[in-house]
């Protein structure tokens, strides 16, 4: 304790001396010329770390390159000053305060996200841009720290890449092992969000204490993880803790077949920076997936890599953070050059808020504000150039454009690249820079990676999970049914169950490639069927690890749990009592509905009228007194029903209408005959309930099974009042309620699922299914959301279906009696208008077209007649006369002269052609008989 007090006093004295020195060395304000000879920039990072050693070399080379380039800064020398933060937030703040006395215009660093959080507050207050090439904490980009700029990629994108890898391989849960500080916690929080977007999740978060961590602490963490279900590990830590985790995991057998380890870019930085790691270190990391910030290949990068080897002699590798550090120096140089070119003046002034603090010995008034900070910050954000890492430009959220990562696989003494990730197109085997010229495509089919050698030297993708090795069995909830026990029932006095659903579940589990320890847990009171919605809810809340039984897969349940593939088809049906119909005196009216009869009669009359209009002018059979013409219309139309009409049609339009109408009559006649035959010869079943629509329109009570989803469906989806629904608990209750009927305390119909209905009707032959199945669903087993067991069980159920075992289990428990085979649904043989509207539409269109053509012809003839008439003096008399003319044209008999002339011509032609042969056969006569035959032949041709 005394040593700690002495150390704190020493630090306090050091700070006081520094601030006092600052006061003595400068006045209240300091100004330099607009184009100074020297510009000071500070650098804060861990000098003896993998990142720091490489970054220092890269920064020094960048400063040399900037100062030797006459096109930038133009005579102003860039000076870099270094401070070692040692990953300590306190020491980092001290280093930042030291820089404030040396007139630095920007600070490069820090390397640590923890230190960045601390000194960002100082940078905000003193308006000094803070450019970090290694602090990857996503929260540092918030509006809280406007002067913090990340010149590397944010861990937000790294975690998105990991989430895409997890989703690509079909894993749903991961375990996150992380260093428990700002860097680790905020990075894992970003991973949690990225996984949630892929419908995955972190099942467990294991924090490692920051600082010196013992092997025993790591051992305790990993032993606990080894007992868990997930086998996908994401390690987000510092190198020292990370290597210790791998060492302990290897010792515990957690680097064997079946495990997946994904490391963030801390590991790739070590692999790039160090000469080949010791073989014992590489041995414990075999099969690990590693991410590395992607820097595109370029001539500039290759030249610098060659230069790097000469600088370091091969003792220090070049990592991505060193490349970003190099570009960060050029970024500052470009921004300062733009700042000076715009007339910016590098000047500092004391902070009035600090001067107002009295009674303090820290001499905070020595801290000065960079007056040009806002302008320099704006120039940095607007910079756009191509560096060693590619295009260097900031987005609106102050992150670098085009984030991308390499995905590496540790194999042997090194690693190989298995693919790339970018936020433009996701996972690919092609470098991201080759994809930017194409349209973005992040579809699942486009996500590709090369093959991976997984831990345990396996090339087969790990399943990613196992049953927890904690001695616990899965708690499978099973409903205690009091009816329909063929599906599932409890063996009295035990916790074992039997039935169709139990056998399907057991057979599916036996097909899984791994053992599933489980126990059945009864659910229900044993007096009535339990609520299946409640059973599903208990699965979603974790009370049960799964549920089996006759659980219908419906929408509201799929929102909270995952179901397996349905193992039996289901759907809601209506069951109602029926009675046999006897043939009555009016049975001949039954084949057609009332609407069908009315429309048919209407068309008979319409067709008769249309034909009369078309034939009236030229056919004597459609002329005569009004009474005779009315009788002709009715007789003609009705006689077409039996194809017994004796009136011949003369006009082409009339024949067209008649042909189409006779076709319609033929179809109607045939349909009527078939339906009437069925009614008179086949026993008819009748029920006042025709289906679910009949139930909806009526007010009679409706029965449903206790615990079934039918109640919710009838109320919410169909809109039936809850007061009409009566809960029934057994097939016997079904039969009793249906026999009583709605007027004697029973129900008019039962609504239940198909498997129950078929089982019920196998013993109850007094009832039938009415209407059609009005829902389509199935029965499945329920598991928690995103449970991998649900997927594997679905595969097993499909296998049972394909090999015939599922059908054999069905036949074992649900064999039907002969009664159930006569389960034909009650359907009416009555024909409705909807079956014939197409025919009537065709006939109506033909009538309309014929009338239209007919009246066009009349109007054309009327115009010719109107032109030939003399013009009258009075307009009213003209209109009256024209109307009389039009009516006379419609009613008058057409001129038969042309027709008679054509008839005589045909008569002479036939007479001359056959006269010779006729005379030879009958030289004495027969001419009158031949004339009659010719006349008859002409009439047939005309007709």
Steps between C-alpha positions, in 0.01 A plus 500: 500500500785742585663429163172576322462831685858593423449419130184713481683791665780472247257508211321797652830690533590411141172636366531819706855553374393450141217751523716754679766459234235567239393821669853624521585412143210673331267786562125517472513460125748392244502569130723393218512596139241360263766280335714371790830329448404211728168330579489274803292183502481261794487121494371289789508121491660197661850501362589145597189326362458315172307794360719766660837369379381483140305825522801697624709392203216578259439843655868593484515403134183694426641812666817465292294463182284802583795726583686392187202571276509859380142492376356487852544736798732710279785573737323414823658210680282235664636395839367188676530468877438167673351400834456147636152437646560137610125431447427706811225755488669708769841502334334572169334808648832613648663462159224701337541776756873508429427551132279798580809690613689441177251662264399182319228548239396136494566175685559171322361220713432364747528130425271389780125558495506540878754783474308653210187525715699687764692752293214566256350722766825699510506523120142628496573770754823620341384457138790278399411229242575150626577256218518137613634234265428213743211585737218294350229538767180581302366739766788742446335619180203643688404866509648515851851521356496736200881539499567126499567359153564134435748450219449124496193280472244487779432177685140547394597377153721225638207368702274521194754284317500244782119497501499431125744212550283353776190532284681360195573175681150477647589542866246673722681553832853601595688547825691828529827504696625856538718731703272680743580864420369762258670331206364153577152585631409743224638271231289208625197730524549574128527124435174444687323752276651354183399146596147612588465637147573147375259338748795366698607581853772488763400225738763586762745784560817417688697805613873480571625742767728765342858518611704207621278193466604170650471165333272384780249777421497403134462135599190576709342692211563231239390212724166671539478559124581135425180395677285717273317418179665726245834399350562823305741730686579862412818626670536878527795580724859626517785275386618396847156396619410356161796263486431391856140416403622287209753325722242411766243401234752266342574351841126442564446339161298796371709527183382158384254392233157661538623836630512826306730785601475844337754760601483873436791682335724504809628158395563591137696804620730276703533252215591779256734683738703210629736275321356150496357445844640220712365163395340444841290813453397405149414149614235621744324714235449251219171549315427847643326754273659846519394838363745758366433848370519483123735733316483471121809401308664792317834604360540752781438232764741255337771767488452583866504131594835461327627812673374365833711187472812714456404718795435217744729237363212252509483509879166681506204422278273758341145489637192687385510741794848617393359573154216702651750684722702595193191629320390686815818711488428590137143580597621749761750647253233550233262657751765739642606598149138578409462684830799726431404553136162629611668762720473305823718620784645258755427677825407399852310672780433422861171339601297750700305220664819354641621840621181542701589197712652635820662328793666233284871423494479316165546823302238402246519848355816385324289295257444686175234472234596457134313785333518340156370166623154516338645598160767230514241243603284595203798469264577154636142383447502632144831338405493252213816332374636155414747357751655166580165375633306611193262789475515713816174686547247542779127428488242727657526297821878562514595144405723406210338405173506148356555291815627151420665205675705197402383169647794276591529138609792402724661186356836346584763767558304778335163588357317522169231734374163329453308808393417863552222708652383848413185688582436537127441136410563294815711184478686418182808323372589799281681807642253778591660754264398282206135507611445874528456533123215248507148543642487415872383146566480381861251219439563173680569322170783743428678447835802278441814392687768246424525177698611515863713266707320510835641417843583132526623502136143450378379631166135431582305801621440469876140486612575786740317365801463197722278414789634661816740272680361596837310185590162660430239346276273690266163567658242408236148611583228246416126581525286268712202433276169369630363427153636369172764308690611330182707808429666533839426372850678453829560153636321499838731536798809592293654790314514302179271563205375305203312575180545608144686827581731329751601231253572758229716702740691194619562376147624844391738530797643158418593626153705794632878460463549575870346403830221714643450467876141591579220439742126537453331748733119470527298815434135527600271409789377171357134604520478693174717556200765765578543828314746450219563873476619493862721199428663685211546809719685297762738381230568858395571607860742216565290296739510217246781429255244371252146369469357205312149383430215597274611865485356685202738732316315831489613858451484629857707204621770529235568853624641373829643152424644302213314195372634193329382377166132395537470127558128490421279723285220682672238767453163604637184320387131532576313191621120505508211252523320407180179342384412297194283670243208317335401581141191728498244619250711803412828314463520602136569861615792399719780481238498876443517774758228767491741748347592251230133438417430873478794579273427203275135605458607857433733391220232282344279806463787729390619262231143462370462879476837544331430231241156654432656842442758357262248284305192725503575686173585204281340191655124452461495261795588792731233730358132533560265651757659614834341216694632244255847656507508491883406134498766437236768661717413294808452180309822539304714573807356216709509248219877549464534326835405175326643602161141471368450850357313483165571861393789532257744788530579689182743779600868434559493692828206296621676178419813614688301578815304175474813285461664649810177474698452135403852430626416666833177301520690179430737561794221602737284205398784250550593646840139498615457138394817387679415686820141378507615143441738528796227642722250230416738202514761586769414540868524868591634632832384835624626737767391858560868580563689537174838602642670770702308774318172352621633510855608860459159610372297311760453544874506140618760379754821341368712241677880481513758292683641630828856626450471517122598806301156478333354734763748777422461450126119511504499816711788695348501386139140400423338758728268267691390622841661324795157457659407255223799272566466201731809310621477122479752256640448158341357319198209390715425863582517577128240235417266598783510870411438434130210264571330752727529775241504875559140513631547243777821625658735348244684644202429527131852400395848418627814675376818301557823390334500233232682224695250529787204515262611192308548314826157613623320400179659156505258407781219752449319433175214741572707804410690620199749763392325792332671752278869519430803516727539870566852509649819323403750422772670205666628362827861547607730496798579836662847621602636840610570757230811430292547161661728285280316192625188612314691492170650158562166358614337631184759316294434184699122528450551537125712185508222316684254612234724393213583154635137421589546482877271797556215328316555179694479690829183668375342167409595354836311761703240646265353202315148583381191279513269437208274782613770756456547398137151633423597853590403670178433863562141616457475688175195613311438371146319823421644694207561869547525792263875537561555178307328632185554874496755462222242336271241766572757770442583351160136479402426853619796637304380324184150648541636847554733478199225371272257776606771763457576387141128475422422852615803639315361349180156649573647843562702491179190411301303767684754764396471400135121519519514835685716656228254395229199660673406861414583761764190609696430848626424424868766349718251319728330334206842399365596330824164322515533380145856381555396308809219339302753415229739341752225292658373393161853391402522288815157348451478471122552176315834495318489493115494136393565577132871440523447179686234379252722592209785297644257214562384497136859509377596199712177328386587541130858392553403179676225435241737535200767287664271207570254521207694262282533231758141543613365462146706190448362336809143630463442623147126513551480745787609567858591863441250626751638267767859620428386861527362431846828338604699799371275739685541299818878495451503877463302539819755285682788707360327820597423375845 
